């Protein structure tokens, strides 16, 4: 079993490599990296998006129509080695990378400008014995829309899961007041996934929703004799009043994409593929199931002969015959829900599925709705789209699910190699979540290119802003791959009225031969970072949706991978320093003045050679506490010392920086005690999260929770996870 911190760093390392060098994804032969230093001239114009109707959804005319349409689309898209699949397991999956944003959770006292800039909710602590002090919550992107994370707090208690054990810590007494071994409570065996992966949480009053990305339960063999194992997300509704107890469990086939919570209502997004088994052929080796699905395909074994045209056609015909025999249940993800002694089982109804004009029949996207104030999870009231989705972005009124075809691969006509989809587009589906119950599909649209993450999306004043990159980018040292198309980035402004989200205006030509590394939208302004050799920070005026325009650009060495508003006129950037050739070499934290969009400036920079931080690729790991002007981020350093007083050798801990006026100063470095369940690959437990409650700065690792003084950073309490 790998500690949670190790798993999360591995995913982070994969993404960091993608930011600066050529990265080949399994089955895809695609390249994701930075681009050149020739920026070109951005252009602003109003132009409708091509083929917007493709994203418009319509309902099937009954279950018979749904089955016939799904079969037909799957038969059209199947190849000799199976259906098209999403190649990237790291894109959009709710895992170590997270999908955090920039705000301070409700209940925290914050400076008004910073709260307004970040879109954060805030409330003064109330008087009385049950009042909670000022506290920081999950670093959410949108005010009032909570995102799942490794730790949650309401200012009175801290709730987290480590090693398969849920713990409730009283913030005032700094003691564990509740403990629940999840595997024991559920009667599961270790092989079923609990305790072997990060567990994310959502909190609503005395109830917590635990989201376990993948667990496995045995099932009966399928009709074709293939072993059937139900692999998919496991959701647990836990009562935190008194000793924690599982009130309800919910398992569904597929892969967990992400979730959002507004009030007490959680929307959980699931991606699934049909349970179609394509047996491996002679001279091939079984690749196995696509992530989170029962789909199996065959791939040529090393050194084996590739099938020729005749045998390839025969394989396609055989696969189509399997699809023609499949029933509707093959496409509908199954679920089971247990509350007490009552278990219900079912699947997403065919009447709840919509489809775009063109679809492959290989993917189904399901949005589940749960009221966390209730005593059970119920059926989830799933609504589904015959489409794929990898990125979730939510507001108080809308839930967006986006997918770009860059991550989709088609089986090659001959041989086992996968063919990458050319000229990728991003498809965005909007759901109305203003009413209780299942969300209502409201609109769809598409734009050229691919997204970085949820920060590439922003709803504002009846429009959706989308930042994408088109073309191929690569590291300087690797050279251009065959068939590479020069990359550039753009920001599109789409209307959200009506069933089709149409382009109202756009800015193109950002960072010619570069790609996007960070995006931040703040009201009528937008900020885009592209990188290959230098880091242009583009400032955009989006106040007129029909005529968005670039106002300024600031070229620096290195790049920012995450941008966080410190106020209405200040941005904090965290990323990597780099030399003039684009070779990265250490952590870089920048403070930008964006009060004048036409002339952005960098006021200060903090650089630490040989260091990196999880906050570069997981914004949930980033903490900015406005009242103290402190930034806290996890830090791993591979040479030298974070501070002069630290022991020699590799370091792991939390770096604390002070943002004062026009400067960035190191305030200290926090390490946790060694021992227990600590992942000490870097000398000390790997700190993953930090939060503030009152005058205490809490840090979380696999090893435990530690409280330190917010002013002196001295240790006040240590709660080991033993």
C-alpha positions, 0 to 999 in steps of 0.5 A, a space after each residue: 500500500 502506497 501512502 496517500 501523499 506518494 500517490 498524489 505526488 506521482 500524479 502531480 509528477 505526471 502533470 508537471 512533466 506534461 507542462 514542460 516536456 513531451 508526454 506520450 499517453 498510453 494508446 494515444 501518441 499525443 504530445 502535451 508540453 510548452 511551446 515557443 517564445 514567439 507570441 504573435 499578435 492576438 486578434 479579437 473578433 466576433 464569429 460563430 462557433 463551427 458546428 454548434 448544433 453538435 452539442 445540442 441534446 435531444 431525448 430518445 423517443 422511448 427505450 426502443 429508440 434509445 437501444 437502436 440509436 446506441 447500437 447504431 452509433 456503437 456499431 459505426 464507431 467500433 474498430 477491430 480492437 473495440 470502441 473509442 476510449 478516453 485515453 487519459 485517466 488523469 484528466 478530470 478524474 476526482 483524485 489526487 489532482 483535485 479541482 479546487 479554486 480560489 475562495 475562503 469558505 463560508 464562516 471565515 472573516 476575510 478582507 472585503 477586497 480579497 473576498 470579492 475578488 475571489 468570489 468567496 463567501 464570508 461571515 463573521 463568527 457569531 457569539 455564543 457557546 456554539 459559535 465557530 471562530 474564523 476559519 478557512 475552508 476548501 479552496 473552492 473556485 466559486 463562492 457558495 459551491 463546495 468541492 470535494 477535498 481530503 479534509 473539511 471543517 466547519 470551524 468547530 471540528 475537522 473531518 478527514 480520512 487517512 488509511 481508511 479511517 475517518 476521524 473527527 477532531 475537535 478544534 478547540 480541545 485538539 482531540 479526536 472525538 470520533 473514529 470510524 474504520 470504513 472497511 470494518 463498518 462496511 464489511 469490506 475486504 482490503 482488495 475492495 479499495 477502501 484504505 488504498 486511495 485518497 478519500 474526498 469529502 463533502 460536509 453538510 451539518 452533521 452529515 458527510 459524504 465520502 467519495 471513494 473513486 474506485 472500489 471493486 465488488 465481485 459479481 456473477 459471470 456475464 452471459 458470455 462467461 466473462 468474469 463480471 466485477 463491478 468496478 466503480 465509485 463508492 459513496 458513503 453518507 456518514 452521520 457525525 453526531 456522536 460516534 460516526 456511523 455509515 447511514 447509507 452507501 451507494 455504488 455505481 458502475 463507471 468512473 468518478 469525474 467530480 462533484 459539487 455541493 450547493 447548500 445541502 445538495 450534492 451533484 456527482 458526475 459519473 463517466 461510464 462505458 457499456 459492458 461490451 466484451 470484445 474477446 482478444 483474437 489470435 495473435 493479440 494480448 488482452 489490454 483489459 477493461 478501460 478505467 471504470 468500465 467493463 469494456 475489454 478490447 484486444 491489442 496486438 502482442 509485441 512481435 505478433 503479426 498485425 491483421 491485414 485488411 481482410 482480418 481487420 474487417 472480420 474483427 470489426 464484423 465480429 465486434 458489431 455482432 456483439 453490439 447487435 446482441 447487446 441489450 439496453 442494460 449494457 449501456 445503463 450504469 447499474 447502482 446499488 444503495 443500502 440504508 440500514 437493512 434495506 438495499 435497492 438496485 437499479 440503473 439510470 432509466 432510459 427516459 433520463 438519457 439525452 443525446 447530441 446530434 452525433 455520438 459514438 455510443 461508447 460513453 455515457 455521462 451521468 449526473 447524480 443528485 443527493 440531498 445530504 440532509 436526508 438519512 439515505 442517498 436513495 437512487 441518485 435520480 440520475 440524468 445522463 448524456 450519451 457523451 463523455 465528460 472530464 471537467 466539472 465547473 459549477 455555479 449556484 445556478 449552473 453545472 457545466 460538464 466539459 469534454 475535449 476530444 483530445 483525450 479520445 482515441 480510436 482503434 486503428 484500422 490496422 494493428 493495435 496502435 491507437 489513432 488520436 482524434 485530430 483537430 480536437 474540440 471542447 464540448 460543454 453541457 450546461 445543467 440548470 441546478 436552481 431547483 431541487 431534484 435532478 438537474 435540468 439540461 439547459 444548453 450545449 456548445 463547443 469551441 476549438 481546442 482543449 481545456 486545462 482545467 475548470 479554471 478555463 471556464 467562467 460564467 459571468 452575466 449570462 455568458 460563459 468564457 472558455 480558454 482553450 489551446 489548439 495545435 500541438 506543443 512540445 518541449 524545445 529539447 525534444 523538437 516537433 513531433 511528426 505532423 505537429 501543428 503550431 499551437 496557440 490559445 484563445 478565449 471564447 465568450 458564449 451565450 448561455 441562453 437557449 439550447 445552443 450556446 453560441 459564440 458571441 466574441 473571441 480573442 485568438 492568437 494567444 501565445 503562438 506555439 505555446 500552450 496555456 498553463 494557468 487561467 483566472 477569470 475575475 468579473 470582467 477581466 481575464 488572465 491567461 498564462 502561456 509558456 514555452 521559454 517565457 511566461 506571458 501573462 495576458 490580461 484581457 478585457 471581457 466587459 463587452 462579450 461581443 468584443 473581448 480584447 487583450 489589454 496587456 502582456 507581461 513576459 517573464 521567465 518561468 511560469 505560473 501554474 495557478 493564479 489566486 486573487 489576493 485582492 481586486 488588484 493583486 494576483 498570486 502566481 505559483 509555478 516554476 522558475 525557468 531559464 531563458 531556454 525554458 528549463 525549469 528549476 525550482 518553485 516560483 511564487 509571484 505577486 502581480 499588480 493587475 490594477 492597470 490591465 494595459 500594464 500588468 507588473 510583477 511586484 515581487 517573486 520568491 524563488 526556491 531552487 530544486 523545490 516544487 509544490 503540490 499547489 502548482 497542480 492541485 489548488 486545494 493544496 493552496 491556502 491564502 489567509 487574507 487577515 494575516 496576509 499569509 500563503 501556505 503551500 506544501 513543499 518538497 525540496 530535493 536539494 539544499 535547505 528550505 530554511 537555514 535552521 532545517 536539517 540537511 537532506 531532502 525536505 518535505 513540509 509546508 512553506 509559509 510566506 508573507 505577502 506584505 504590500 509589494 514584497 514576498 517574505 519567507 515567514 517559516 517552514 513547518 514540518 511534522 513529527 516523523 513516525 506513525 503512518 508518515 510517508 517520509 520519502 522526503 525526510 518528514 511527513 508529506 503535508 498535503 493540506 493546511 487550514 486556519 481555525 481561529 489563531 491556529 494553523 493546522 497542517 494535514 498529512 498521512 501521519 496526522 494533524 498538527 496545530 501551530 500558532 498562526 503568528 509564531 508557527 510554533 507547534 501547539 498540538 500533534 494528533 498522530 494517525 495511529 
